[in-house]
Amino acid sequence: MPETQAKREVVPVRDDVETEQEIEAVLAWHDDNVRAAIGTLLNDIRHLRHQLVLTEGAASLGMTRGWRPIYDRD
């Protein structure tokens, strides 16, 4: 692989049981209101994307060695 091409780290898929527990926790937090849970998660995504934009603007290419954030999952 050429040195200029960035390596992408492989993120392991979470265990289904752990994911199911997280889903149950989110729903419990919102008193089983699915729409409220989805709204909160969408707001979290929006906030994190904004944080990526700010970080991208503040971090130099030399500091990140050419890394740029990816805003959408593959």
All heavy atoms as a GROMACS GRO file, in nm:
protein
  595
    1MET      N    1   0.086  -0.118   0.000
    1MET     CA    2   0.000   0.000   0.000
    1MET      C    3   0.090   0.123   0.000
    1MET      O    4   0.181   0.133   0.081
    1MET     CB    5  -0.090  -0.002   0.124
    1MET     CG    6  -0.169   0.125   0.138
    1MET     SD    7  -0.275   0.146   0.285
    1MET     CE    8  -0.306  -0.012   0.347
    2PRO      N    9   0.063   0.219  -0.089
    2PRO     CA   10   0.143   0.342  -0.090
    2PRO      C   11   0.130   0.417   0.040
    2PRO      O   12   0.026   0.414   0.107
    2PRO     CB   13   0.083   0.422  -0.205
    2PRO     CG   14  -0.002   0.330  -0.283
    2PRO     CD   15  -0.037   0.217  -0.193
    3GLU      N   16   0.239   0.484   0.079
    3GLU     CA   17   0.236   0.556   0.206
    3GLU      C   18   0.136   0.671   0.206
    3GLU      O   19   0.088   0.712   0.311
    3GLU     CB   20   0.376   0.609   0.238
    3GLU     CG   21   0.471   0.499   0.280
    3GLU     CD   22   0.602   0.554   0.326
    3GLU    OE1   23   0.605   0.666   0.379
    3GLU    OE2   24   0.703   0.485   0.309
    4THR      N   25   0.103   0.724   0.089
    4THR     CA   26   0.009   0.836   0.084
    4THR      C   27  -0.134   0.793   0.106
    4THR      O   28  -0.219   0.873   0.136
    4THR     CB   29   0.019   0.910  -0.051
    4THR    OG1   30  -0.006   0.816  -0.156
    4THR    CG2   31   0.156   0.972  -0.069
    5GLN      N   32  -0.160   0.665   0.088
    5GLN     CA   33  -0.297   0.615   0.107
    5GLN      C   34  -0.319   0.586   0.255
    5GLN      O   35  -0.241   0.517   0.319
    5GLN     CB   36  -0.317   0.488   0.025
    5GLN     CG   37  -0.460   0.439   0.025
    5GLN     CD   38  -0.475   0.317  -0.064
    5GLN    OE1   39  -0.378   0.266  -0.117
    5GLN    NE2   40  -0.596   0.271  -0.079
    6ALA      N   41  -0.424   0.643   0.311
    6ALA     CA   42  -0.451   0.627   0.454
    6ALA      C   43  -0.505   0.488   0.483
    6ALA      O   44  -0.587   0.436   0.409
    6ALA     CB   45  -0.550   0.733   0.500
    7LYS      N   46  -0.461   0.431   0.593
    7LYS     CA   47  -0.514   0.302   0.637
    7LYS      C   48  -0.641   0.326   0.716
    7LYS      O   49  -0.649   0.420   0.794
    7LYS     CB   50  -0.413   0.230   0.726
    7LYS     CG   51  -0.291   0.183   0.654
    7LYS     CD   52  -0.202   0.108   0.750
    7LYS     CE   53  -0.076   0.062   0.682
    7LYS     NZ   54   0.013  -0.010   0.774
    8ARG      N   55  -0.740   0.243   0.695
    8ARG     CA   56  -0.865   0.254   0.771
    8ARG      C   57  -0.867   0.145   0.875
    8ARG      O   58  -0.844   0.029   0.845
    8ARG     CB   59  -0.985   0.242   0.679
    8ARG     CG   60  -0.995   0.359   0.583
    8ARG     CD   61  -1.118   0.353   0.504
    8ARG     NE   62  -1.232   0.375   0.592
    8ARG     CZ   63  -1.356   0.371   0.553
    8ARG    NH1   64  -1.385   0.346   0.429
    8ARG    NH2   65  -1.455   0.391   0.638
    9GLU      N   66  -0.892   0.182   0.998
    9GLU     CA   67  -0.901   0.084   1.104
    9GLU      C   68  -1.032   0.008   1.094
    9GLU      O   69  -1.136   0.065   1.062
    9GLU     CB   70  -0.893   0.152   1.240
    9GLU     CG   71  -0.756   0.208   1.270
    9GLU     CD   72  -0.748   0.260   1.411
    9GLU    OE1   73  -0.815   0.207   1.500
    9GLU    OE2   74  -0.672   0.356   1.430
   10VAL      N   75  -1.026  -0.120   1.121
   10VAL     CA   76  -1.146  -0.203   1.121
   10VAL      C   77  -1.206  -0.198   1.260
   10VAL      O   78  -1.140  -0.225   1.360
   10VAL     CB   79  -1.112  -0.348   1.083
   10VAL    CG1   80  -1.236  -0.435   1.092
   10VAL    CG2   81  -1.050  -0.354   0.945
   11VAL      N   82  -1.331  -0.158   1.267
   11VAL     CA   83  -1.401  -0.150   1.394
   11VAL      C   84  -1.481  -0.278   1.411
   11VAL      O   85  -1.563  -0.312   1.326
   11VAL     CB   86  -1.496  -0.028   1.398
   11VAL    CG1   87  -1.572  -0.022   1.529
   11VAL    CG2   88  -1.417   0.099   1.374
   12PRO      N   89  -1.456  -0.352   1.519
   12PRO     CA   90  -1.529  -0.477   1.537
   12PRO      C   91  -1.678  -0.453   1.559
   12PRO      O   92  -1.717  -0.354   1.620
   12PRO     CB   93  -1.466  -0.540   1.662
   12PRO     CG   94  -1.401  -0.426   1.733
   12PRO     CD   95  -1.365  -0.325   1.629
   13VAL      N   96  -1.759  -0.544   1.508
   13VAL     CA   97  -1.903  -0.536   1.526
   13VAL      C   98  -1.934  -0.574   1.670
   13VAL      O   99  -1.879  -0.671   1.724
   13VAL     CB  100  -1.975  -0.631   1.428
   13VAL    CG1  101  -2.125  -0.630   1.453
   13VAL    CG2  102  -1.943  -0.594   1.286
   14ARG      N  103  -2.020  -0.496   1.731
   14ARG     CA  104  -2.052  -0.522   1.872
   14ARG      C  105  -2.137  -0.647   1.884
   14ARG      O  106  -2.212  -0.683   1.795
   14ARG     CB  107  -2.126  -0.401   1.928
   14ARG     CG  108  -2.038  -0.277   1.924
   14ARG     CD  109  -2.108  -0.166   1.986
   14ARG     NE  110  -2.085  -0.178   2.130
   14ARG     CZ  111  -2.092  -0.077   2.214
   14ARG    NH1  112  -2.123   0.041   2.170
   14ARG    NH2  113  -2.071  -0.093   2.340
   15ASP      N  114  -2.127  -0.707   1.997
   15ASP     CA  115  -2.205  -0.826   2.027
   15ASP      C  116  -2.354  -0.792   2.026
   15ASP      O  117  -2.395  -0.688   2.076
   15ASP     CB  118  -2.162  -0.878   2.165
   15ASP     CG  119  -2.232  -1.006   2.201
   15ASP    OD1  120  -2.186  -1.112   2.156
   15ASP    OD2  121  -2.334  -0.998   2.272
   16ASP      N  122  -2.435  -0.879   1.967
   16ASP     CA  123  -2.579  -0.854   1.957
   16ASP      C  124  -2.644  -0.837   2.093
   16ASP      O  125  -2.736  -0.757   2.108
   16ASP     CB  126  -2.648  -0.968   1.882
   16ASP     CG  127  -2.619  -0.965   1.734
   16ASP    OD1  128  -2.576  -0.859   1.684
   16ASP    OD2  129  -2.638  -1.068   1.666
   17VAL      N  130  -2.598  -0.911   2.192
   17VAL     CA  131  -2.657  -0.901   2.326
   17VAL      C  132  -2.628  -0.763   2.384
   17VAL      O  133  -2.717  -0.698   2.440
   17VAL     CB  134  -2.602  -1.012   2.418
   17VAL    CG1  135  -2.649  -0.992   2.562
   17VAL    CG2  136  -2.643  -1.150   2.367
   18GLU      N  137  -2.505  -0.717   2.370
   18GLU     CA  138  -2.469  -0.585   2.422
   18GLU      C  139  -2.548  -0.476   2.350
   18GLU      O  140  -2.598  -0.382   2.413
   18GLU     CB  141  -2.319  -0.561   2.404
   18GLU     CG  142  -2.272  -0.431   2.464
   18GLU     CD  143  -2.122  -0.414   2.450
   18GLU    OE1  144  -2.052  -0.509   2.413
   18GLU    OE2  145  -2.077  -0.301   2.476
   19THR      N  146  -2.563  -0.488   2.219
   19THR     CA  147  -2.639  -0.391   2.142
   19THR      C  148  -2.785  -0.391   2.186
   19THR      O  149  -2.846  -0.285   2.202
   19THR     CB  150  -2.629  -0.422   1.991
   19THR    OG1  151  -2.492  -0.418   1.952
   19THR    CG2  152  -2.707  -0.321   1.909
   20GLU      N  153  -2.841  -0.508   2.205
   20GLU     CA  154  -2.980  -0.518   2.250
   20GLU      C  155  -2.999  -0.453   2.386
   20GLU      O  156  -3.097  -0.384   2.411
   20GLU     CB  157  -3.023  -0.666   2.255
   20GLU     CG  158  -3.170  -0.686   2.277
   20GLU     CD  159  -3.258  -0.634   2.166
   20GLU    OE1  160  -3.214  -0.636   2.050
   20GLU    OE2  161  -3.371  -0.590   2.195
   21GLN      N  162  -2.901  -0.470   2.476
   21GLN     CA  163  -2.908  -0.407   2.607
   21GLN      C  164  -2.902  -0.254   2.595
   21GLN      O  165  -2.971  -0.183   2.668
   21GLN     CB  166  -2.795  -0.457   2.697
   21GLN     CG  167  -2.812  -0.601   2.738
   21GLN     CD  168  -2.690  -0.657   2.809
   21GLN    OE1  169  -2.582  -0.600   2.804
   21GLN    NE2  170  -2.709  -0.769   2.876
   22GLU      N  171  -2.821  -0.205   2.504
   22GLU     CA  172  -2.812  -0.061   2.483
   22GLU      C  173  -2.944  -0.005   2.429
   22GLU      O  174  -2.990   0.102   2.471
   22GLU     CB  175  -2.699  -0.027   2.387
   22GLU     CG  176  -2.562  -0.048   2.447
   22GLU     CD  177  -2.451  -0.028   2.347
   22GLU    OE1  178  -2.470  -0.057   2.228
   22GLU    OE2  179  -2.344   0.019   2.389
   23ILE      N  180  -3.005  -0.079   2.337
   23ILE     CA  181  -3.134  -0.038   2.283
   23ILE      C  182  -3.238  -0.032   2.394
   23ILE      O  183  -3.314   0.065   2.405
   23ILE     CB  184  -3.180  -0.133   2.169
   23ILE    CG1  185  -3.087  -0.117   2.048
   23ILE    CG2  186  -3.325  -0.107   2.131
   23ILE    CD1  187  -3.106  -0.224   1.942
   24GLU      N  188  -3.241  -0.133   2.477
   24GLU     CA  189  -3.335  -0.136   2.589
   24GLU      C  190  -3.311  -0.020   2.685
   24GLU      O  191  -3.405   0.040   2.737
   24GLU     CB  192  -3.327  -0.270   2.663
   24GLU     CG  193  -3.377  -0.389   2.582
   24GLU     CD  194  -3.523  -0.373   2.539
   24GLU    OE1  195  -3.605  -0.323   2.618
   24GLU    OE2  196  -3.554  -0.411   2.425
   25ALA      N  197  -3.184   0.014   2.708
   25ALA     CA  198  -3.150   0.126   2.797
   25ALA      C  199  -3.198   0.258   2.739
   25ALA      O  200  -3.251   0.343   2.811
   25ALA     CB  201  -3.000   0.130   2.823
   26VAL      N  202  -3.181   0.277   2.608
   26VAL     CA  203  -3.226   0.400   2.542
   26VAL      C  204  -3.377   0.412   2.552
   26VAL      O  205  -3.431   0.518   2.586
   26VAL     CB  206  -3.180   0.405   2.394
   26VAL    CG1  207  -3.248   0.517   2.318
   26VAL    CG2  208  -3.029   0.420   2.386
   27LEU      N  209  -3.447   0.303   2.525
   27LEU     CA  210  -3.593   0.305   2.533
   27LEU      C  211  -3.641   0.329   2.676
   27LEU      O  212  -3.736   0.405   2.699
   27LEU     CB  213  -3.652   0.176   2.478
   27LEU     CG  214  -3.641   0.160   2.326
   27LEU    CD1  215  -3.688   0.020   2.284
   27LEU    CD2  216  -3.722   0.267   2.255
   28ALA      N  217  -3.574   0.267   2.772
   28ALA     CA  218  -3.612   0.288   2.913
   28ALA      C  219  -3.592   0.433   2.954
   28ALA      O  220  -3.675   0.491   3.026
   28ALA     CB  221  -3.531   0.195   3.002
   29TRP      N  222  -3.484   0.494   2.908
   29TRP     CA  223  -3.456   0.634   2.940
   29TRP      C  224  -3.568   0.725   2.890
   29TRP      O  225  -3.601   0.826   2.949
   29TRP     CB  226  -3.322   0.675   2.878
   29TRP     CG  227  -3.285   0.817   2.902
   29TRP    CD1  228  -3.305   0.923   2.819
   29TRP    CD2  229  -3.222   0.871   3.020
   29TRP    NE1  230  -3.257   1.039   2.875
   29TRP    CE2  231  -3.206   1.010   3.000
   29TRP    CE3  232  -3.177   0.814   3.139
   29TRP    CZ2  233  -3.148   1.091   3.094
   29TRP    CZ3  234  -3.119   0.897   3.232
   29TRP    CH2  235  -3.106   1.034   3.210
   30HIS      N  236  -3.628   0.686   2.775
   30HIS     CA  237  -3.734   0.765   2.714
   30HIS      C  238  -3.873   0.708   2.743
   30HIS      O  239  -3.968   0.735   2.670
   30HIS     CB  240  -3.711   0.774   2.562
   30HIS     CG  241  -3.590   0.854   2.526
   30HIS    ND1  242  -3.466   0.799   2.516
   30HIS    CD2  243  -3.577   0.986   2.501
   30HIS    CE1  244  -3.379   0.893   2.484
   30HIS    NE2  245  -3.442   1.008   2.475
   31ASP      N  246  -3.885   0.630   2.850
   31ASP     CA  247  -4.013   0.570   2.890
   31ASP      C  248  -4.081   0.496   2.775
   31ASP      O  249  -4.201   0.510   2.751
   31ASP     CB  250  -4.107   0.677   2.948
   31ASP     CG  251  -4.051   0.739   3.074
   31ASP    OD1  252  -3.990   0.665   3.154
   31ASP    OD2  253  -4.067   0.861   3.091
   32ASP      N  254  -4.002   0.421   2.699
   32ASP     CA  255  -4.048   0.342   2.584
   32ASP      C  256  -4.111   0.425   2.473
   32ASP      O  257  -4.185   0.373   2.389
   32ASP     CB  258  -4.145   0.231   2.628
   32ASP     CG  259  -4.074   0.121   2.705
   32ASP    OD1  260  -3.954   0.096   2.676
   32ASP    OD2  261  -4.135   0.060   2.794
   33ASN      N  262  -4.079   0.554   2.468
   33ASN     CA  263  -4.126   0.640   2.360
   33ASN      C  264  -4.022   0.634   2.248
   33ASN      O  265  -3.917   0.698   2.254
   33ASN     CB  266  -4.143   0.784   2.410
   33ASN     CG  267  -4.198   0.876   2.304
   33ASN    OD1  268  -4.185   0.851   2.185
   33ASN    ND2  269  -4.258   0.986   2.348
   34VAL      N  270  -4.054   0.554   2.145
   34VAL     CA  271  -3.960   0.530   2.035
   34VAL      C  272  -3.927   0.659   1.961
   34VAL      O  273  -3.811   0.685   1.926
   34VAL     CB  274  -4.015   0.423   1.939
   34VAL    CG1  275  -3.924   0.404   1.820
   34VAL    CG2  276  -4.035   0.292   2.013
   35ARG      N  277  -4.027   0.742   1.937
   35ARG     CA  278  -4.003   0.867   1.864
   35ARG      C  279  -3.909   0.960   1.941
   35ARG      O  280  -3.822   1.023   1.883
   35ARG     CB  281  -4.135   0.936   1.832
   35ARG     CG  282  -4.221   0.855   1.734
   35ARG     CD  283  -4.349   0.928   1.698
   35ARG     NE  284  -4.327   1.046   1.617
   35ARG     CZ  285  -4.308   1.046   1.485
   35ARG    NH1  286  -4.306   0.931   1.421
   35ARG    NH2  287  -4.291   1.158   1.420
   36ALA      N  288  -3.926   0.967   2.071
   36ALA     CA  289  -3.837   1.050   2.153
   36ALA      C  290  -3.694   0.995   2.150
   36ALA      O  291  -3.598   1.072   2.141
   36ALA     CB  292  -3.888   1.057   2.296
   37ALA      N  293  -3.681   0.862   2.155
   37ALA     CA  294  -3.548   0.800   2.151
   37ALA      C  295  -3.480   0.829   2.018
   37ALA      O  296  -3.362   0.866   2.014
   37ALA     CB  297  -3.560   0.650   2.174
   38ILE      N  298  -3.553   0.815   1.908
   38ILE     CA  299  -3.496   0.842   1.777
   38ILE      C  300  -3.457   0.990   1.765
   38ILE      O  301  -3.351   1.024   1.715
   38ILE     CB  302  -3.595   0.802   1.665
   38ILE    CG1  303  -3.609   0.651   1.661
   38ILE    CG2  304  -3.548   0.855   1.529
   38ILE    CD1  305  -3.721   0.602   1.571
   39GLY      N  306  -3.543   1.078   1.815
   39GLY     CA  307  -3.512   1.221   1.811
   39GLY      C  308  -3.385   1.255   1.887
   39GLY      O  309  -3.301   1.332   1.839
   40THR      N  310  -3.368   1.195   2.005
   40THR     CA  311  -3.247   1.219   2.083
   40THR      C  312  -3.124   1.167   2.010
   40THR      O  313  -3.020   1.235   2.003
   40THR     CB  314  -3.258   1.151   2.221
   40THR    OG1  315  -3.365   1.210   2.292
   40THR    CG2  316  -3.130   1.166   2.301
   41LEU      N  317  -3.134   1.048   1.953
   41LEU     CA  318  -3.020   0.992   1.881
   41LEU      C  319  -2.985   1.075   1.757
   41LEU      O  320  -2.867   1.096   1.727
   41LEU     CB  321  -3.048   0.847   1.843
   41LEU     CG  322  -3.060   0.751   1.963
   41LEU    CD1  323  -3.108   0.614   1.918
   41LEU    CD2  324  -2.929   0.741   2.038
   42LEU      N  325  -3.085   1.125   1.686
   42LEU     CA  326  -3.058   1.211   1.572
   42LEU      C  327  -2.992   1.342   1.614
   42LEU      O  328  -2.900   1.391   1.547
   42LEU     CB  329  -3.187   1.239   1.494
   42LEU     CG  330  -3.244   1.120   1.417
   42LEU    CD1  331  -3.382   1.156   1.360
   42LEU    CD2  332  -3.150   1.076   1.307
   43ASN      N  333  -3.036   1.398   1.727
   43ASN     CA  334  -2.970   1.518   1.780
   43ASN      C  335  -2.825   1.490   1.818
   43ASN      O  336  -2.737   1.574   1.796
   43ASN     CB  337  -3.047   1.575   1.899
   43ASN     CG  338  -3.174   1.644   1.857
   43ASN    OD1  339  -3.185   1.694   1.745
   43ASN    ND2  340  -3.270   1.649   1.946
   44ASP      N  341  -2.800   1.372   1.876
   44ASP     CA  342  -2.662   1.334   1.910
   44ASP      C  343  -2.576   1.324   1.784
   44ASP      O  344  -2.462   1.371   1.782
   44ASP     CB  345  -2.660   1.201   1.984
   44ASP     CG  346  -2.712   1.210   2.126
   44ASP    OD1  347  -2.728   1.324   2.176
   44ASP    OD2  348  -2.737   1.104   2.186
   45ILE      N  349  -2.630   1.263   1.679
   45ILE     CA  350  -2.556   1.252   1.552
   45ILE      C  351  -2.525   1.390   1.497
   45ILE      O  352  -2.413   1.417   1.455
   45ILE     CB  353  -2.636   1.168   1.450
   45ILE    CG1  354  -2.642   1.023   1.494
   45ILE    CG2  355  -2.576   1.181   1.310
   45ILE    CD1  356  -2.741   0.940   1.417
   46ARG      N  357  -2.623   1.478   1.499
   46ARG     CA  358  -2.605   1.614   1.449
   46ARG      C  359  -2.494   1.686   1.528
   46ARG      O  360  -2.407   1.751   1.470
   46ARG     CB  361  -2.738   1.690   1.459
   46ARG     CG  362  -2.743   1.817   1.380
   46ARG     CD  363  -2.885   1.877   1.380
   46ARG     NE  364  -2.982   1.789   1.315
   46ARG     CZ  365  -3.084   1.727   1.378
   46ARG    NH1  366  -3.104   1.745   1.506
   46ARG    NH2  367  -3.166   1.649   1.313
   47HIS      N  368  -2.497   1.670   1.660
   47HIS     CA  369  -2.396   1.733   1.745
   47HIS      C  370  -2.256   1.678   1.714
   47HIS      O  371  -2.160   1.755   1.701
   47HIS     CB  372  -2.430   1.709   1.892
   47HIS     CG  373  -2.321   1.749   1.986
   47HIS    ND1  374  -2.293   1.881   2.014
   47HIS    CD2  375  -2.231   1.675   2.056
   47HIS    CE1  376  -2.190   1.887   2.098
   47HIS    NE2  377  -2.153   1.763   2.125
   48LEU      N  378  -2.244   1.546   1.701
   48LEU     CA  379  -2.114   1.486   1.675
   48LEU      C  380  -2.060   1.525   1.537
   48LEU      O  381  -1.940   1.547   1.520
   48LEU     CB  382  -2.122   1.334   1.689
   48LEU     CG  383  -2.146   1.286   1.832
   48LEU    CD1  384  -2.172   1.136   1.834
   48LEU    CD2  385  -2.030   1.322   1.921
   49ARG      N  386  -2.147   1.535   1.438
   49ARG     CA  387  -2.103   1.582   1.306
   49ARG      C  388  -2.051   1.725   1.314
   49ARG      O  389  -1.952   1.760   1.251
   49ARG     CB  390  -2.216   1.573   1.205
   49ARG     CG  391  -2.242   1.432   1.158
   49ARG     CD  392  -2.361   1.430   1.062
   49ARG     NE  393  -2.379   1.297   1.012
   49ARG     CZ  394  -2.363   1.263   0.884
   49ARG    NH1  395  -2.331   1.354   0.797
   49ARG    NH2  396  -2.381   1.139   0.846
   50HIS      N  397  -2.118   1.809   1.393
   50HIS     CA  398  -2.073   1.947   1.411
   50HIS      C  399  -1.936   1.948   1.478
   50HIS      O  400  -1.848   2.028   1.440
   50HIS     CB  401  -2.175   2.025   1.493
   50HIS     CG  402  -2.139   2.168   1.514
   50HIS    ND1  403  -2.138   2.261   1.412
   50HIS    CD2  404  -2.097   2.233   1.625
   50HIS    CE1  405  -2.098   2.377   1.460
   50HIS    NE2  406  -2.073   2.363   1.590
   51GLN      N  407  -1.916   1.861   1.577
   51GLN     CA  408  -1.786   1.852   1.643
   51GLN      C  409  -1.677   1.809   1.544
   51GLN      O  410  -1.564   1.860   1.549
   51GLN     CB  411  -1.792   1.753   1.760
   51GLN     CG  412  -1.882   1.796   1.873
   51GLN     CD  413  -1.835   1.925   1.938
   51GLN    OE1  414  -1.721   1.932   1.983
   51GLN    NE2  415  -1.920   2.025   1.942
   52LEU      N  416  -1.708   1.718   1.452
   52LEU     CA  417  -1.612   1.678   1.350
   52LEU      C  418  -1.576   1.795   1.260
   52LEU      O  419  -1.460   1.812   1.224
   52LEU     CB  420  -1.668   1.563   1.265
   52LEU     CG  421  -1.648   1.423   1.316
   52LEU    CD1  422  -1.718   1.323   1.224
   52LEU    CD2  423  -1.502   1.389   1.330
   53VAL      N  424  -1.675   1.874   1.221
   53VAL     CA  425  -1.649   1.991   1.137
   53VAL      C  426  -1.555   2.087   1.209
   53VAL      O  427  -1.458   2.137   1.149
   53VAL     CB  428  -1.781   2.061   1.098
   53VAL    CG1  429  -1.755   2.196   1.034
   53VAL    CG2  430  -1.862   1.973   1.004
   54LEU      N  431  -1.581   2.113   1.336
   54LEU     CA  432  -1.495   2.203   1.412
   54LEU      C  433  -1.354   2.148   1.424
   54LEU      O  434  -1.255   2.221   1.408
   54LEU     CB  435  -1.553   2.227   1.552
   54LEU     CG  436  -1.686   2.303   1.557
   54LEU    CD1  437  -1.737   2.309   1.700
   54LEU    CD2  438  -1.669   2.443   1.500
   55THR      N  439  -1.342   2.019   1.450
   55THR     CA  440  -1.211   1.957   1.463
   55THR      C  441  -1.136   1.960   1.330
   55THR      O  442  -1.016   1.988   1.326
   55THR     CB  443  -1.225   1.811   1.511
   55THR    OG1  444  -1.293   1.810   1.636
   55THR    CG2  445  -1.090   1.743   1.525
   56GLU      N  446  -1.207   1.933   1.222
   56GLU     CA  447  -1.145   1.935   1.090
   56GLU      C  448  -1.089   2.073   1.059
   56GLU      O  449  -0.981   2.087   1.003
   56GLU     CB  450  -1.246   1.894   0.983
   56GLU     CG  451  -1.189   1.884   0.844
   56GLU     CD  452  -1.292   1.842   0.742
   56GLU    OE1  453  -1.412   1.849   0.771
   56GLU    OE2  454  -1.251   1.802   0.632
   57GLY      N  455  -1.162   2.177   1.097
   57GLY     CA  456  -1.117   2.313   1.071
   57GLY      C  457  -1.001   2.354   1.160
   57GLY      O  458  -0.916   2.435   1.120
   58ALA      N  459  -0.993   2.298   1.279
   58ALA     CA  460  -0.890   2.339   1.374
   58ALA      C  461  -0.761   2.258   1.361
   58ALA      O  462  -0.654   2.308   1.392
   58ALA     CB  463  -0.943   2.327   1.517
   59ALA      N  464  -0.771   2.134   1.318
   59ALA     CA  465  -0.654   2.047   1.310
   59ALA      C  466  -0.587   2.063   1.174
   59ALA      O  467  -0.652   2.058   1.071
   59ALA     CB  468  -0.696   1.902   1.332
   60SER      N  469  -0.456   2.081   1.176
   60SER     CA  470  -0.383   2.096   1.049
   60SER      C  471  -0.362   1.959   0.986
   60SER      O  472  -0.365   1.856   1.053
   60SER     CB  473  -0.248   2.161   1.074
   60SER     OG  474  -0.163   2.073   1.146
   61LEU      N  475  -0.336   1.958   0.855
   61LEU     CA  476  -0.311   1.831   0.786
   61LEU      C  477  -0.184   1.766   0.839
   61LEU      O  478  -0.174   1.644   0.845
   61LEU     CB  479  -0.301   1.852   0.636
   61LEU     CG  480  -0.434   1.875   0.564
   61LEU    CD1  481  -0.410   1.899   0.415
   61LEU    CD2  482  -0.525   1.757   0.583
   62GLY      N  483  -0.085   1.846   0.879
   62GLY     CA  484   0.037   1.791   0.934
   62GLY      C  485   0.011   1.720   1.066
   62GLY      O  486   0.069   1.616   1.095
   63MET      N  487  -0.078   1.776   1.145
   63MET     CA  488  -0.109   1.718   1.275
   63MET      C  489  -0.182   1.585   1.259
   63MET      O  490  -0.160   1.491   1.336
   63MET     CB  491  -0.197   1.815   1.355
   63MET     CG  492  -0.234   1.770   1.492
   63MET     SD  493  -0.328   1.902   1.571
   63MET     CE  494  -0.440   1.807   1.668
   64THR      N  495  -0.268   1.576   1.160
   64THR     CA  496  -0.346   1.454   1.140
   64THR      C  497  -0.285   1.363   1.035
   64THR      O  498  -0.343   1.260   1.001
   64THR     CB  499  -0.491   1.488   1.098
   64THR    OG1  500  -0.487   1.561   0.974
   64THR    CG2  501  -0.562   1.569   1.204
   65ARG      N  502  -0.170   1.404   0.981
   65ARG     CA  503  -0.100   1.326   0.877
   65ARG      C  504  -0.189   1.294   0.760
   65ARG      O  505  -0.191   1.183   0.708
   65ARG     CB  506  -0.039   1.201   0.937
   65ARG     CG  507   0.062   1.233   1.043
   65ARG     CD  508   0.129   1.113   1.097
   65ARG     NE  509   0.220   1.157   1.201
   65ARG     CZ  510   0.308   1.081   1.258
   65ARG    NH1  511   0.318   0.956   1.224
   65ARG    NH2  512   0.386   1.129   1.351
   66GLY      N  513  -0.268   1.391   0.719
   66GLY     CA  514  -0.353   1.375   0.601
   66GLY      C  515  -0.489   1.313   0.628
   66GLY      O  516  -0.571   1.303   0.538
   67TRP      N  517  -0.515   1.271   0.752
   67TRP     CA  518  -0.644   1.210   0.783
   67TRP      C  519  -0.754   1.314   0.774
   67TRP      O  520  -0.740   1.427   0.817
   67TRP     CB  521  -0.641   1.152   0.924
   67TRP     CG  522  -0.773   1.095   0.968
   67TRP    CD1  523  -0.821   0.971   0.942
   67TRP    CD2  524  -0.874   1.161   1.045
   67TRP    NE1  525  -0.945   0.955   0.997
   67TRP    CE2  526  -0.981   1.072   1.061
   67TRP    CE3  527  -0.886   1.288   1.100
   67TRP    CZ2  528  -1.095   1.103   1.130
   67TRP    CZ3  529  -1.001   1.320   1.169
   67TRP    CH2  530  -1.104   1.228   1.184
   68ARG      N  531  -0.864   1.276   0.716
   68ARG     CA  532  -0.984   1.359   0.709
   68ARG      C  533  -1.100   1.277   0.764
   68ARG      O  534  -1.109   1.158   0.740
   68ARG     CB  535  -1.016   1.398   0.565
   68ARG     CG  536  -0.905   1.470   0.492
   68ARG     CD  537  -0.863   1.595   0.556
   68ARG     NE  538  -0.942   1.706   0.507
   68ARG     CZ  539  -0.924   1.829   0.545
   68ARG    NH1  540  -0.830   1.857   0.632
   68ARG    NH2  541  -0.996   1.926   0.500
   69PRO      N  542  -1.190   1.339   0.838
   69PRO     CA  543  -1.304   1.263   0.892
   69PRO      C  544  -1.397   1.215   0.782
   69PRO      O  545  -1.408   1.277   0.676
   69PRO     CB  546  -1.374   1.363   0.983
   69PRO     CG  547  -1.330   1.496   0.937
   69PRO     CD  548  -1.195   1.479   0.876
   70ILE      N  549  -1.462   1.105   0.809
   70ILE     CA  550  -1.564   1.050   0.718
   70ILE      C  551  -1.697   1.068   0.789
   70ILE      O  552  -1.714   1.023   0.903
   70ILE     CB  553  -1.538   0.902   0.689
   70ILE    CG1  554  -1.402   0.887   0.617
   70ILE    CG2  555  -1.651   0.843   0.604
   70ILE    CD1  556  -1.358   0.744   0.604
   71TYR      N  557  -1.789   1.136   0.726
   71TYR     CA  558  -1.914   1.170   0.790
   71TYR      C  559  -2.023   1.064   0.775
   71TYR      O  560  -2.120   1.064   0.848
   71TYR     CB  561  -1.965   1.305   0.738
   71TYR     CG  562  -1.870   1.418   0.776
   71TYR    CD1  563  -1.768   1.456   0.693
   71TYR    CD2  564  -1.883   1.480   0.899
   71TYR    CE1  565  -1.679   1.557   0.730
   71TYR    CE2  566  -1.797   1.581   0.937
   71TYR     CZ  567  -1.695   1.618   0.852
   71TYR     OH  568  -1.608   1.716   0.889
   72ASP      N  569  -2.008   0.975   0.680
   72ASP     CA  570  -2.108   0.870   0.660
   72ASP      C  571  -2.041   0.734   0.673
   72ASP      O  572  -1.926   0.715   0.632
   72ASP     CB  573  -2.172   0.882   0.521
   72ASP     CG  574  -2.253   1.009   0.507
   72ASP    OD1  575  -2.334   1.037   0.597
   72ASP    OD2  576  -2.234   1.080   0.407
   73ARG      N  577  -2.116   0.638   0.727
   73ARG     CA  578  -2.064   0.503   0.738
   73ARG      C  579  -2.072   0.436   0.603
   73ARG      O  580  -2.155   0.467   0.520
   73ARG     CB  581  -2.144   0.421   0.839
   73ARG     CG  582  -2.131   0.473   0.978
   73ARG     CD  583  -2.182   0.380   1.081
   73ARG     NE  584  -2.314   0.328   1.053
   73ARG     CZ  585  -2.379   0.246   1.133
   73ARG    NH1  586  -2.324   0.209   1.244
   73ARG    NH2  587  -2.498   0.202   1.101
   74ASP      N  588  -1.982   0.340   0.582
   74ASP     CA  589  -1.983   0.263   0.456
   74ASP      C  590  -2.096   0.164   0.457
   74ASP      O  591  -2.141   0.116   0.551
   74ASP     CB  592  -1.850   0.190   0.437
   74ASP     CG  593  -1.737   0.291   0.416
   74ASP    OD1  594  -1.763   0.401   0.369
   74ASP    OD2  595  -1.622   0.252   0.446
   0.00000   0.00000   0.00000
